[in-house]
Structures are given as C-alpha cells and as structure tokens.
Amino acid sequence: MAAHRKSAQSLLGGQAVRTAATLALASAATATLFEGSGHADPRPTAAQVRAQVDRLYEEAGAATERYNGAKEKADEARAAFDRLRDEAARRTRRLNDARDALGAVAAAQYRSGGLDPTVRLVLTSDPDQYLARAAFAEKAGHRQAAAIRAVRRELGAIGQLRGESAERLTALRGHEAELRRQKAAVLGRLESARTLLARLTAEERARYEAATAARGASGPPDRTAGTNPADAPAPARADRSSGGARGPVSAPDSRAAQAVSFARAQLGKPYVWGATGPSGYDCSGLTQAAWRAAGVSLPRTTYTQINAGKRVSRSQLAPGDLVFFYSGISHVGLYVGGGQMIHAPRPGAPIRVAPIDEMPFAGATRVG
C-alpha cells in the first residue's frame, strides 16, 4: 500500500508539474502577445512625419544660433587669452634682458674685488682719474638701481598677466563646453529628423520634399483645407531663383542693394549649420556675409542681429532689411521686396527665395 501511494503521488506530481508548466508557458505567450500589441508604436502618417520633422528642424535652427553665440564667445575668449599670453611672453623677454644686464654689472663688481672706495683712492697712483671713475660709478649705480626697480615692475606685471590669463583660460574652457553641448543638440535633432524621414516610403519622401519646395515658392499651406500638402499630389518644382531675385533692386541705398546682390549670388548653395561661407551658410551666416559684402559688420547670431539696426514694421519693409522669425528669434532672412526674402532654410534645402509668410514673423531690422 505504501509503495502504491508513493507511485500514485509521484505520477500525480509529475502530471501536476507538466500541467503547471504548460499553463505558465501559455500565460507568458498570451501576456507577451497582449503586451506587444499594446505597446507597438503605430506607423506615423506622412503628415505626422512632416510636422515632427519641421519641429525638429526649427529646434535645430534655434540650437544652431545658440551654437553660433557660444562659438563667438569662445573665439573672443581665445583671442583675449592669446593676447595676454603674447604680452606675458614679451614682458618675460624684457625681464630676462634686464636680469642679464644686472648680472653683467654684478660680475664686473666681483672682478674688481669690491674694495672700499676710500681704500681705492689711497692706493691709486692717479687720484684725478680715480675721482672721475668714481663719479661715473655713482651714476652707474643710480642706473643699476633704476634697472632693479624696472625688474620688479616687470615681475609684478607678469604675475598679473598670468592671473588674467588663467581667468581667460577658465572662461574659454566654459565656452568650449557650451559649444560642445550646443553642437550635440544640433546633431541630435538633425539625426532624429533623418530617422523620421527614413520611415517614409520613397513616394512619401518625394511628396514631402515637393510639398516643402511648394511651400517655399507659394507661401504656407492652407491649413483649413481637407488634405495636408504632404499627402497631396506632388506639384511642379518651383524655380528657387524667381520671385524677387531677378531684375534691378529698388533698395533704400547702395549698401542695401549690394547686400541683396550678394545674397542673390548665393542662391542654390547648401545650408550648412554654423557656416559663414563661401561654399555654404546657415541663416545668420548668410545675412552677415551679405552685409559684410556691403561694408557693414553684423554680429553673428539672429538674436544679436535683430538689434543691429533700426526696427521697422512689416508694412515698412524694403530690400536689404533683415526679417526674423519664430518667438525665439531663431531664423533670419534678407528681404528682397514683393513679400519675398532670400534665406538659408535648413539642412537639405539650399539657399533660395521664399515668402516671408512661410514662417511666423517676429520682426524686422533696417541695417545701416
């Protein structure tokens, strides 16, 4: 009986284990199925991709301007540090020359034996000659004392320069760290945009690019319409050099005309973030280069360029004016008349003519 009960228990135990294992596997598979279906990201539509990519490019543009500002500060800090370092090197050379001169005087005194002047007068065979030499030695002593004071001044100045250089170096390293952070922010957003675009089919990608080109040629999409341009049939590709870029420029002055002419010559060149030419530009790099060609120095970033001249209203715009966009003043173009501007839009979109209605208008400045 005991053996029978043991055998039955063993059999039931084995069946129980197998049954429990089967139920556990089935439960795990079911949970996995529901978990996978519950957390699977739905494939975004072309319109959603376009909205996300546009937002990422806007954020990348804002980060680019912050990068430009950090680079400008880093360049200024490096130039100041280099000037201090060069000045310290010049003063160190002067200090060494003065020390060498004092060393030569000290060596001469050592060779003369350093006798007391009264003893020298007693021992000399020519008192008149001695007195003349003594007077010369006294003057030399005064000059030596002055040289020692000069050495002390140089030592103090070099110490101060080294302290200032250390402060500048600390500031430079801080600006360089900020530069790296902003560069990472730009590259991260651009990579996210590329990843999103890669999820589109070739046809959807072509529609997106065509819609972007059409928006640049004819203004922003009609958001009250029933379809999004990203889902609409691809329109004919616009001539990026038209719409105010050809023909004579009616500018307020010759400098504004020169700036517009320079911008026209850059049409078709690529947008390159952080670039100031000549092979590529970002938005503020283009406007800075255009006005530099007209003999006017503009600051580097959009949020400093907007304060580089006289503010003008949208109704007062004239060719050559700088037009700014978005609440953070993160984009700028050069107005060319007729409601059009020349600007460097974003990576993948070359410098072109576009309506100022393309983006949220934030203000305008007249340079000169």
Secondary structure, 3 states (H helix, E strand, C coil): CHHHHHHHHHHHHHHHHHHHHHHHHHHHHHHHHHHHHHHCCCCCCHHHHHHHHHHHHHHHHHHHHHHHHHHHHHHHHHHHHHHHHHHHHHHHHHHHHHHHHHHHHHHHHHHCCCCCHHHHHHHCCCHHHHHHHHHHHHHHHHHHHHHHHHHHHHHHHHHHHHHHHHHHHHHHHHHHHHHHHHHHHHHHHHHHHHHHHHCCCHHHHHHHHHHHHHHHHHCCCCCCCCCCHHHCCCCCCCCCCCCCCCCCCCCCCHHHHHHHHHHHHCCCCCECCCCECCCCECHHHHHHHHHHHCCCCCCCCHHHHCCCCEEECHHHCCCCCEEEECCCCCEEEEEEECCEEEECCECCECCEEEEHHHCCEEEEEECC
